[in-house]
Amino acid sequence: MAALDWSQCPAVESVPERRSGAWVFRDTRMPVATVFENLEAGSSFEEIIEQFHVTREQIQAVLEFAARSLDAPPVPSAEHTIQVKTPSVDSREALSLHAKRC
């Protein structure tokens, strides 16, 4: 699993009093990890938007941030990271194509 430094993503925040400090979409209680878990399980953007009340722009922002971060050299900072599965090359291409279509 790759660790991403979510402190560099303006679409998310970590507030100790909210979800025990988990990285969530800014001004929500929705954990960022939930988007990745649901996409991995086969959910569409529309299903995630409807079920979790986030916007397409919020989802796209974290996907684009994750894609850019996976291509960048790792920055060690344990306090600002969450673990996500590193997508395979095929998954990265799919994320890139999906982001371009949206």
Backbone as XML, in Angstrom:
<?xml version="1.0"?>
<chain id="A" units="angstrom">
  <residue number="1" name="MET">
    <atom name="N" x="0.828" y="-1.189" z="0.000"/>
    <atom name="CA" x="0.000" y="0.000" z="0.000"/>
    <atom name="C" x="0.871" y="1.251" z="0.000"/>
  </residue>
  <residue number="2" name="ALA">
    <atom name="N" x="0.458" y="2.226" z="-0.760"/>
    <atom name="CA" x="1.173" y="3.492" z="-0.802"/>
    <atom name="C" x="0.551" y="4.442" z="0.213"/>
  </residue>
  <residue number="3" name="ALA">
    <atom name="N" x="1.394" y="5.270" z="0.819"/>
    <atom name="CA" x="0.904" y="6.277" z="1.755"/>
    <atom name="C" x="0.904" y="7.624" z="1.044"/>
  </residue>
  <residue number="4" name="LEU">
    <atom name="N" x="-0.240" y="8.286" z="1.042"/>
    <atom name="CA" x="-0.350" y="9.593" z="0.395"/>
    <atom name="C" x="-0.364" y="10.681" z="1.460"/>
  </residue>
  <residue number="5" name="ASP">
    <atom name="N" x="0.270" y="11.797" z="1.178"/>
    <atom name="CA" x="0.299" y="12.932" z="2.099"/>
    <atom name="C" x="-0.913" y="13.817" z="1.822"/>
  </residue>
  <residue number="6" name="TRP">
    <atom name="N" x="-2.031" y="13.481" z="2.445"/>
    <atom name="CA" x="-3.287" y="14.180" z="2.186"/>
    <atom name="C" x="-3.259" y="15.630" z="2.653"/>
  </residue>
  <residue number="7" name="SER">
    <atom name="N" x="-2.288" y="16.014" z="3.473"/>
    <atom name="CA" x="-2.214" y="17.416" z="3.911"/>
    <atom name="C" x="-1.960" y="18.344" z="2.729"/>
  </residue>
  <residue number="8" name="GLN">
    <atom name="N" x="-1.506" y="17.803" z="1.604"/>
    <atom name="CA" x="-1.230" y="18.597" z="0.415"/>
    <atom name="C" x="-2.437" y="18.703" z="-0.522"/>
  </residue>
  <residue number="9" name="CYS">
    <atom name="N" x="-3.548" y="18.051" z="-0.167"/>
    <atom name="CA" x="-4.749" y="18.069" z="-1.008"/>
    <atom name="C" x="-5.757" y="19.065" z="-0.442"/>
  </residue>
  <residue number="10" name="PRO">
    <atom name="N" x="-6.058" y="20.146" z="-1.157"/>
    <atom name="CA" x="-6.964" y="21.169" z="-0.631"/>
    <atom name="C" x="-8.418" y="20.717" z="-0.491"/>
  </residue>
  <residue number="11" name="ALA">
    <atom name="N" x="-8.781" y="19.586" z="-1.066"/>
    <atom name="CA" x="-10.167" y="19.114" z="-1.011"/>
    <atom name="C" x="-10.489" y="18.359" z="0.273"/>
  </residue>
  <residue number="12" name="VAL">
    <atom name="N" x="-9.461" y="18.079" z="1.099"/>
    <atom name="CA" x="-9.680" y="17.280" z="2.300"/>
    <atom name="C" x="-9.099" y="17.958" z="3.527"/>
  </residue>
  <residue number="13" name="GLU">
    <atom name="N" x="-9.497" y="17.451" z="4.688"/>
    <atom name="CA" x="-8.962" y="17.973" z="5.942"/>
    <atom name="C" x="-8.992" y="16.876" z="6.993"/>
  </residue>
  <residue number="14" name="SER">
    <atom name="N" x="-8.202" y="17.056" z="8.022"/>
    <atom name="CA" x="-8.190" y="16.150" z="9.164"/>
    <atom name="C" x="-8.430" y="16.993" z="10.410"/>
  </residue>
  <residue number="15" name="VAL">
    <atom name="N" x="-9.543" y="16.735" z="11.066"/>
    <atom name="CA" x="-9.910" y="17.478" z="12.268"/>
    <atom name="C" x="-10.008" y="16.459" z="13.409"/>
  </residue>
  <residue number="16" name="PRO">
    <atom name="N" x="-9.194" y="16.611" z="14.456"/>
    <atom name="CA" x="-9.178" y="15.607" z="15.521"/>
    <atom name="C" x="-10.566" y="15.279" z="16.095"/>
  </residue>
  <residue number="17" name="GLU">
    <atom name="N" x="-11.443" y="16.270" z="16.170"/>
    <atom name="CA" x="-12.773" y="16.047" z="16.742"/>
    <atom name="C" x="-13.745" y="15.410" z="15.749"/>
  </residue>
  <residue number="18" name="ARG">
    <atom name="N" x="-13.334" y="15.270" z="14.502"/>
    <atom name="CA" x="-14.217" y="14.730" z="13.468"/>
    <atom name="C" x="-13.639" y="13.412" z="12.964"/>
  </residue>
  <residue number="19" name="ARG">
    <atom name="N" x="-14.360" y="12.336" z="13.168"/>
    <atom name="CA" x="-13.953" y="11.001" z="12.697"/>
    <atom name="C" x="-12.556" y="10.629" z="13.197"/>
  </residue>
  <residue number="20" name="SER">
    <atom name="N" x="-12.269" y="11.006" z="14.440"/>
    <atom name="CA" x="-10.983" y="10.688" z="15.087"/>
    <atom name="C" x="-9.776" y="11.166" z="14.288"/>
  </residue>
  <residue number="21" name="GLY">
    <atom name="N" x="-9.949" y="12.239" z="13.558"/>
    <atom name="CA" x="-8.837" y="12.810" z="12.805"/>
    <atom name="C" x="-8.596" y="12.173" z="11.448"/>
  </residue>
  <residue number="22" name="ALA">
    <atom name="N" x="-9.490" y="11.271" z="11.022"/>
    <atom name="CA" x="-9.338" y="10.661" z="9.693"/>
    <atom name="C" x="-9.436" y="11.745" z="8.628"/>
  </residue>
  <residue number="23" name="TRP">
    <atom name="N" x="-8.822" y="11.508" z="7.493"/>
    <atom name="CA" x="-8.912" y="12.460" z="6.383"/>
    <atom name="C" x="-10.305" y="12.374" z="5.785"/>
  </residue>
  <residue number="24" name="VAL">
    <atom name="N" x="-10.984" y="13.516" z="5.779"/>
    <atom name="CA" x="-12.361" y="13.602" z="5.280"/>
    <atom name="C" x="-12.433" y="14.716" z="4.244"/>
  </residue>
  <residue number="25" name="PHE">
    <atom name="N" x="-13.491" y="14.679" z="3.430"/>
    <atom name="CA" x="-13.711" y="15.785" z="2.505"/>
    <atom name="C" x="-13.946" y="17.043" z="3.322"/>
  </residue>
  <residue number="26" name="ARG">
    <atom name="N" x="-13.369" y="18.143" z="2.883"/>
    <atom name="CA" x="-13.466" y="19.414" z="3.614"/>
    <atom name="C" x="-14.919" y="19.733" z="3.958"/>
  </residue>
  <residue number="27" name="ASP">
    <atom name="N" x="-15.136" y="20.122" z="5.218"/>
    <atom name="CA" x="-16.447" y="20.510" z="5.746"/>
    <atom name="C" x="-17.471" y="19.373" z="5.741"/>
  </residue>
  <residue number="28" name="THR">
    <atom name="N" x="-16.990" y="18.123" z="5.776"/>
    <atom name="CA" x="-17.889" y="16.963" z="5.865"/>
    <atom name="C" x="-17.349" y="15.996" z="6.911"/>
  </residue>
  <residue number="29" name="ARG">
    <atom name="N" x="-18.065" y="14.908" z="7.096"/>
    <atom name="CA" x="-17.592" y="13.805" z="7.932"/>
    <atom name="C" x="-17.289" y="12.571" z="7.069"/>
  </residue>
  <residue number="30" name="MET">
    <atom name="N" x="-17.263" y="12.753" z="5.768"/>
    <atom name="CA" x="-17.077" y="11.663" z="4.815"/>
    <atom name="C" x="-15.596" y="11.333" z="4.652"/>
  </residue>
  <residue number="31" name="PRO">
    <atom name="N" x="-15.154" y="10.148" z="5.107"/>
    <atom name="CA" x="-13.746" y="9.768" z="4.955"/>
    <atom name="C" x="-13.353" y="9.598" z="3.489"/>
  </residue>
  <residue number="32" name="VAL">
    <atom name="N" x="-12.188" y="10.103" z="3.154"/>
    <atom name="CA" x="-11.661" y="9.982" z="1.803"/>
    <atom name="C" x="-11.513" y="8.505" z="1.434"/>
  </residue>
  <residue number="33" name="ALA">
    <atom name="N" x="-11.078" y="7.696" z="2.378"/>
    <atom name="CA" x="-10.858" y="6.265" z="2.114"/>
    <atom name="C" x="-12.128" y="5.580" z="1.627"/>
  </residue>
  <residue number="34" name="THR">
    <atom name="N" x="-13.286" y="6.071" z="2.029"/>
    <atom name="CA" x="-14.555" y="5.468" z="1.629"/>
    <atom name="C" x="-14.745" y="5.536" z="0.116"/>
  </residue>
  <residue number="35" name="VAL">
    <atom name="N" x="-14.298" y="6.611" z="-0.505"/>
    <atom name="CA" x="-14.418" y="6.730" z="-1.962"/>
    <atom name="C" x="-13.615" y="5.620" z="-2.633"/>
  </residue>
  <residue number="36" name="PHE">
    <atom name="N" x="-12.375" y="5.440" z="-2.192"/>
    <atom name="CA" x="-11.524" y="4.420" z="-2.797"/>
    <atom name="C" x="-12.089" y="3.023" z="-2.556"/>
  </residue>
  <residue number="37" name="GLU">
    <atom name="N" x="-12.583" y="2.772" z="-1.356"/>
    <atom name="CA" x="-13.172" y="1.466" z="-1.046"/>
    <atom name="C" x="-14.380" y="1.178" z="-1.939"/>
  </residue>
  <residue number="38" name="ASN">
    <atom name="N" x="-15.214" y="2.176" z="-2.128"/>
    <atom name="CA" x="-16.419" y="1.987" z="-2.938"/>
    <atom name="C" x="-16.099" y="1.869" z="-4.428"/>
  </residue>
  <residue number="39" name="LEU">
    <atom name="N" x="-15.147" y="2.639" z="-4.911"/>
    <atom name="CA" x="-14.745" y="2.502" z="-6.308"/>
    <atom name="C" x="-14.140" y="1.122" z="-6.555"/>
  </residue>
  <residue number="40" name="GLU">
    <atom name="N" x="-13.324" y="0.675" z="-5.612"/>
    <atom name="CA" x="-12.720" y="-0.648" z="-5.736"/>
    <atom name="C" x="-13.788" y="-1.744" z="-5.745"/>
  </residue>
  <residue number="41" name="ALA">
    <atom name="N" x="-14.877" y="-1.525" z="-5.004"/>
    <atom name="CA" x="-15.969" y="-2.499" z="-4.944"/>
    <atom name="C" x="-16.880" y="-2.423" z="-6.170"/>
  </residue>
  <residue number="42" name="GLY">
    <atom name="N" x="-16.604" y="-1.448" z="-7.059"/>
    <atom name="CA" x="-17.374" y="-1.363" z="-8.298"/>
    <atom name="C" x="-18.447" y="-0.290" z="-8.332"/>
  </residue>
  <residue number="43" name="SER">
    <atom name="N" x="-18.513" y="0.538" z="-7.309"/>
    <atom name="CA" x="-19.509" y="1.617" z="-7.301"/>
    <atom name="C" x="-19.161" y="2.676" z="-8.338"/>
  </residue>
  <residue number="44" name="SER">
    <atom name="N" x="-20.173" y="3.314" z="-8.880"/>
    <atom name="CA" x="-19.967" y="4.410" z="-9.824"/>
    <atom name="C" x="-19.897" y="5.726" z="-9.047"/>
  </residue>
  <residue number="45" name="PHE">
    <atom name="N" x="-19.442" y="6.775" z="-9.733"/>
    <atom name="CA" x="-19.463" y="8.106" z="-9.130"/>
    <atom name="C" x="-20.871" y="8.437" z="-8.661"/>
  </residue>
  <residue number="46" name="GLU">
    <atom name="N" x="-21.847" y="8.181" z="-9.526"/>
    <atom name="CA" x="-23.235" y="8.531" z="-9.204"/>
    <atom name="C" x="-23.711" y="7.823" z="-7.927"/>
  </residue>
  <residue number="47" name="GLU">
    <atom name="N" x="-23.350" y="6.557" z="-7.778"/>
    <atom name="CA" x="-23.755" y="5.814" z="-6.577"/>
    <atom name="C" x="-23.103" y="6.398" z="-5.329"/>
  </residue>
  <residue number="48" name="ILE">
    <atom name="N" x="-21.839" y="6.768" z="-5.436"/>
    <atom name="CA" x="-21.129" y="7.353" z="-4.291"/>
    <atom name="C" x="-21.717" y="8.714" z="-3.950"/>
  </residue>
  <residue number="49" name="ILE">
    <atom name="N" x="-21.989" y="9.524" z="-4.973"/>
    <atom name="CA" x="-22.582" y="10.852" z="-4.755"/>
    <atom name="C" x="-23.918" y="10.724" z="-4.040"/>
  </residue>
  <residue number="50" name="GLU">
    <atom name="N" x="-24.744" y="9.820" z="-4.508"/>
    <atom name="CA" x="-26.073" y="9.636" z="-3.915"/>
    <atom name="C" x="-26.000" y="9.081" z="-2.499"/>
  </residue>
  <residue number="51" name="GLN">
    <atom name="N" x="-25.153" y="8.095" z="-2.299"/>
    <atom name="CA" x="-25.091" y="7.443" z="-0.992"/>
    <atom name="C" x="-24.406" y="8.285" z="0.075"/>
  </residue>
  <residue number="52" name="PHE">
    <atom name="N" x="-23.368" y="9.029" z="-0.299"/>
    <atom name="CA" x="-22.552" y="9.725" z="0.695"/>
    <atom name="C" x="-22.655" y="11.249" z="0.643"/>
  </residue>
  <residue number="53" name="HIS">
    <atom name="N" x="-23.437" y="11.782" z="-0.279"/>
    <atom name="CA" x="-23.682" y="13.230" z="-0.352"/>
    <atom name="C" x="-22.403" y="14.044" z="-0.522"/>
  </residue>
  <residue number="54" name="VAL">
    <atom name="N" x="-21.567" y="13.596" z="-1.453"/>
    <atom name="CA" x="-20.393" y="14.363" z="-1.868"/>
    <atom name="C" x="-20.611" y="14.748" z="-3.326"/>
  </residue>
  <residue number="55" name="THR">
    <atom name="N" x="-19.812" y="15.665" z="-3.804"/>
    <atom name="CA" x="-19.979" y="16.115" z="-5.189"/>
    <atom name="C" x="-19.009" y="15.382" z="-6.118"/>
  </residue>
  <residue number="56" name="ARG">
    <atom name="N" x="-19.337" y="15.413" z="-7.388"/>
    <atom name="CA" x="-18.449" y="14.837" z="-8.412"/>
    <atom name="C" x="-17.084" y="15.537" z="-8.347"/>
  </residue>
  <residue number="57" name="GLU">
    <atom name="N" x="-17.089" y="16.849" z="-8.125"/>
    <atom name="CA" x="-15.849" y="17.609" z="-8.069"/>
    <atom name="C" x="-14.984" y="17.157" z="-6.892"/>
  </residue>
  <residue number="58" name="GLN">
    <atom name="N" x="-15.607" y="16.855" z="-5.749"/>
    <atom name="CA" x="-14.844" y="16.380" z="-4.596"/>
    <atom name="C" x="-14.193" y="15.034" z="-4.900"/>
  </residue>
  <residue number="59" name="ILE">
    <atom name="N" x="-14.951" y="14.135" z="-5.491"/>
    <atom name="CA" x="-14.415" y="12.815" z="-5.827"/>
    <atom name="C" x="-13.285" y="12.964" z="-6.836"/>
  </residue>
  <residue number="60" name="GLN">
    <atom name="N" x="-13.513" y="13.746" z="-7.857"/>
    <atom name="CA" x="-12.498" y="13.935" z="-8.893"/>
    <atom name="C" x="-11.235" y="14.563" z="-8.308"/>
  </residue>
  <residue number="61" name="ALA">
    <atom name="N" x="-11.386" y="15.496" z="-7.375"/>
    <atom name="CA" x="-10.219" y="16.156" z="-6.770"/>
    <atom name="C" x="-9.333" y="15.143" z="-6.043"/>
  </residue>
  <residue number="62" name="VAL">
    <atom name="N" x="-9.920" y="14.233" z="-5.267"/>
    <atom name="CA" x="-9.082" y="13.268" z="-4.544"/>
    <atom name="C" x="-8.488" y="12.227" z="-5.492"/>
  </residue>
  <residue number="63" name="LEU">
    <atom name="N" x="-9.220" y="11.850" z="-6.536"/>
    <atom name="CA" x="-8.669" y="10.895" z="-7.506"/>
    <atom name="C" x="-7.495" y="11.511" z="-8.261"/>
  </residue>
  <residue number="64" name="GLU">
    <atom name="N" x="-7.645" y="12.766" z="-8.667"/>
    <atom name="CA" x="-6.555" y="13.437" z="-9.371"/>
    <atom name="C" x="-5.351" y="13.626" z="-8.459"/>
  </residue>
  <residue number="65" name="PHE">
    <atom name="N" x="-5.607" y="13.992" z="-7.191"/>
    <atom name="CA" x="-4.515" y="14.146" z="-6.238"/>
    <atom name="C" x="-3.786" y="12.814" z="-6.050"/>
  </residue>
  <residue number="66" name="ALA">
    <atom name="N" x="-4.550" y="11.739" z="-5.881"/>
    <atom name="CA" x="-3.940" y="10.419" z="-5.690"/>
    <atom name="C" x="-3.125" y="10.022" z="-6.914"/>
  </residue>
  <residue number="67" name="ALA">
    <atom name="N" x="-3.657" y="10.244" z="-8.100"/>
    <atom name="CA" x="-2.938" y="9.889" z="-9.328"/>
    <atom name="C" x="-1.636" y="10.674" z="-9.440"/>
  </residue>
  <residue number="68" name="ARG">
    <atom name="N" x="-1.693" y="11.984" z="-9.168"/>
    <atom name="CA" x="-0.476" y="12.817" z="-9.223"/>
    <atom name="C" x="0.530" y="12.366" z="-8.167"/>
  </residue>
  <residue number="69" name="SER">
    <atom name="N" x="0.036" y="12.052" z="-6.973"/>
    <atom name="CA" x="0.913" y="11.665" z="-5.871"/>
    <atom name="C" x="1.607" y="10.337" z="-6.136"/>
  </residue>
  <residue number="70" name="LEU">
    <atom name="N" x="0.920" y="9.423" z="-6.805"/>
    <atom name="CA" x="1.522" y="8.124" z="-7.092"/>
    <atom name="C" x="2.642" y="8.243" z="-8.109"/>
  </residue>
  <residue number="71" name="ASP">
    <atom name="N" x="2.605" y="9.295" z="-8.926"/>
    <atom name="CA" x="3.661" y="9.525" z="-9.904"/>
    <atom name="C" x="4.818" y="10.335" z="-9.322"/>
  </residue>
  <residue number="72" name="ALA">
    <atom name="N" x="4.601" y="10.974" z="-8.177"/>
    <atom name="CA" x="5.629" y="11.808" z="-7.554"/>
    <atom name="C" x="6.493" y="10.966" z="-6.617"/>
  </residue>
  <residue number="73" name="PRO">
    <atom name="N" x="7.710" y="11.415" z="-6.327"/>
    <atom name="CA" x="8.545" y="10.703" z="-5.356"/>
    <atom name="C" x="7.877" y="10.733" z="-3.987"/>
  </residue>
  <residue number="74" name="PRO">
    <atom name="N" x="7.995" y="9.663" z="-3.197"/>
    <atom name="CA" x="7.348" y="9.616" z="-1.879"/>
    <atom name="C" x="7.906" y="10.663" z="-0.928"/>
  </residue>
  <residue number="75" name="VAL">
    <atom name="N" x="7.008" y="11.223" z="-0.109"/>
    <atom name="CA" x="7.376" y="12.200" z="0.910"/>
    <atom name="C" x="7.033" y="11.586" z="2.260"/>
  </residue>
  <residue number="76" name="PRO">
    <atom name="N" x="8.038" y="11.190" z="3.062"/>
    <atom name="CA" x="7.734" y="10.545" z="4.337"/>
    <atom name="C" x="7.195" y="11.539" z="5.361"/>
  </residue>
  <residue number="77" name="SER">
    <atom name="N" x="5.997" y="11.279" z="5.847"/>
    <atom name="CA" x="5.361" y="12.097" z="6.870"/>
    <atom name="C" x="4.203" y="11.304" z="7.434"/>
  </residue>
  <residue number="78" name="ALA">
    <atom name="N" x="4.449" y="10.488" z="8.425"/>
    <atom name="CA" x="3.455" y="9.551" z="8.947"/>
    <atom name="C" x="2.208" y="10.237" z="9.489"/>
  </residue>
  <residue number="79" name="GLU">
    <atom name="N" x="2.317" y="11.425" z="10.047"/>
    <atom name="CA" x="1.148" y="12.053" z="10.651"/>
    <atom name="C" x="0.126" y="12.566" z="9.646"/>
  </residue>
  <residue number="80" name="HIS">
    <atom name="N" x="0.511" y="12.707" z="8.377"/>
    <atom name="CA" x="-0.393" y="13.239" z="7.367"/>
    <atom name="C" x="-0.768" y="12.218" z="6.302"/>
  </residue>
  <residue number="81" name="THR">
    <atom name="N" x="-0.647" y="10.947" z="6.608"/>
    <atom name="CA" x="-0.885" y="9.948" z="5.581"/>
    <atom name="C" x="-1.987" y="8.980" z="5.953"/>
  </residue>
  <residue number="82" name="ILE">
    <atom name="N" x="-2.616" y="8.402" z="4.923"/>
    <atom name="CA" x="-3.478" y="7.251" z="5.100"/>
    <atom name="C" x="-3.003" y="6.224" z="4.092"/>
  </residue>
  <residue number="83" name="GLN">
    <atom name="N" x="-3.240" y="4.989" z="4.381"/>
    <atom name="CA" x="-2.802" y="3.932" z="3.487"/>
    <atom name="C" x="-3.882" y="3.671" z="2.446"/>
  </residue>
  <residue number="84" name="VAL">
    <atom name="N" x="-3.488" y="3.609" z="1.190"/>
    <atom name="CA" x="-4.390" y="3.218" z="0.114"/>
    <atom name="C" x="-3.659" y="2.193" z="-0.729"/>
  </residue>
  <residue number="85" name="LYS">
    <atom name="N" x="-4.402" y="1.309" z="-1.344"/>
    <atom name="CA" x="-3.784" y="0.327" z="-2.213"/>
    <atom name="C" x="-3.214" y="1.039" z="-3.425"/>
  </residue>
  <residue number="86" name="THR">
    <atom name="N" x="-1.999" y="0.683" z="-3.800"/>
    <atom name="CA" x="-1.387" y="1.264" z="-4.984"/>
    <atom name="C" x="-2.003" y="0.607" z="-6.205"/>
  </residue>
  <residue number="87" name="PRO">
    <atom name="N" x="-2.620" y="1.389" z="-7.068"/>
    <atom name="CA" x="-3.242" y="0.800" z="-8.246"/>
    <atom name="C" x="-2.204" y="0.203" z="-9.182"/>
  </residue>
  <residue number="88" name="SER">
    <atom name="N" x="-2.595" y="-0.822" z="-9.878"/>
    <atom name="CA" x="-1.741" y="-1.388" z="-10.906"/>
    <atom name="C" x="-1.647" y="-0.399" z="-12.054"/>
  </residue>
  <residue number="89" name="VAL">
    <atom name="N" x="-0.773" y="-0.669" z="-12.993"/>
    <atom name="CA" x="-0.644" y="0.221" z="-14.156"/>
    <atom name="C" x="-1.991" y="0.337" z="-14.857"/>
  </residue>
  <residue number="90" name="ASP">
    <atom name="N" x="-2.706" y="-0.786" z="-15.014"/>
    <atom name="CA" x="-4.009" y="-0.747" z="-15.666"/>
    <atom name="C" x="-4.982" y="0.123" z="-14.882"/>
  </residue>
  <residue number="91" name="SER">
    <atom name="N" x="-4.943" y="0.051" z="-13.547"/>
    <atom name="CA" x="-5.827" y="0.870" z="-12.727"/>
    <atom name="C" x="-5.501" y="2.344" z="-12.862"/>
  </residue>
  <residue number="92" name="ARG">
    <atom name="N" x="-4.211" y="2.667" z="-12.942"/>
    <atom name="CA" x="-3.816" y="4.067" z="-13.111"/>
    <atom name="C" x="-4.335" y="4.601" z="-14.442"/>
  </residue>
  <residue number="93" name="GLU">
    <atom name="N" x="-4.217" y="3.782" z="-15.488"/>
    <atom name="CA" x="-4.723" y="4.205" z="-16.786"/>
    <atom name="C" x="-6.229" y="4.407" z="-16.732"/>
  </residue>
  <residue number="94" name="ALA">
    <atom name="N" x="-6.937" y="3.523" z="-16.033"/>
    <atom name="CA" x="-8.386" y="3.645" z="-15.910"/>
    <atom name="C" x="-8.746" y="4.909" z="-15.144"/>
  </residue>
  <residue number="95" name="LEU">
    <atom name="N" x="-8.014" y="5.212" z="-14.051"/>
    <atom name="CA" x="-8.272" y="6.428" z="-13.281"/>
    <atom name="C" x="-8.045" y="7.654" z="-14.164"/>
  </residue>
  <residue number="96" name="SER">
    <atom name="N" x="-6.975" y="7.636" z="-14.929"/>
    <atom name="CA" x="-6.659" y="8.751" z="-15.797"/>
    <atom name="C" x="-7.756" y="8.939" z="-16.850"/>
  </residue>
  <residue number="97" name="LEU">
    <atom name="N" x="-8.179" y="7.852" z="-17.474"/>
    <atom name="CA" x="-9.230" y="7.948" z="-18.479"/>
    <atom name="C" x="-10.535" y="8.401" z="-17.861"/>
  </residue>
  <residue number="98" name="HIS">
    <atom name="N" x="-10.843" y="7.882" z="-16.667"/>
    <atom name="CA" x="-12.086" y="8.256" z="-16.000"/>
    <atom name="C" x="-12.079" y="9.738" z="-15.644"/>
  </residue>
  <residue number="99" name="ALA">
    <atom name="N" x="-10.947" y="10.229" z="-15.159"/>
    <atom name="CA" x="-10.839" y="11.648" z="-14.783"/>
    <atom name="C" x="-11.001" y="12.541" z="-16.019"/>
  </residue>
  <residue number="100" name="LYS">
    <atom name="N" x="-10.484" y="12.100" z="-17.161"/>
    <atom name="CA" x="-10.597" y="12.901" z="-18.377"/>
    <atom name="C" x="-12.027" y="12.945" z="-18.885"/>
  </residue>
  <residue number="101" name="ARG">
    <atom name="N" x="-12.791" y="11.866" z="-18.679"/>
    <atom name="CA" x="-14.171" y="11.821" z="-19.146"/>
    <atom name="C" x="-15.098" y="12.640" z="-18.272"/>
  </residue>
  <residue number="102" name="CYS">
    <atom name="N" x="-14.740" y="12.820" z="-17.014"/>
    <atom name="CA" x="-15.640" y="13.496" z="-16.064"/>
    <atom name="C" x="-15.470" y="14.985" z="-16.077"/>
  </residue>
</chain>
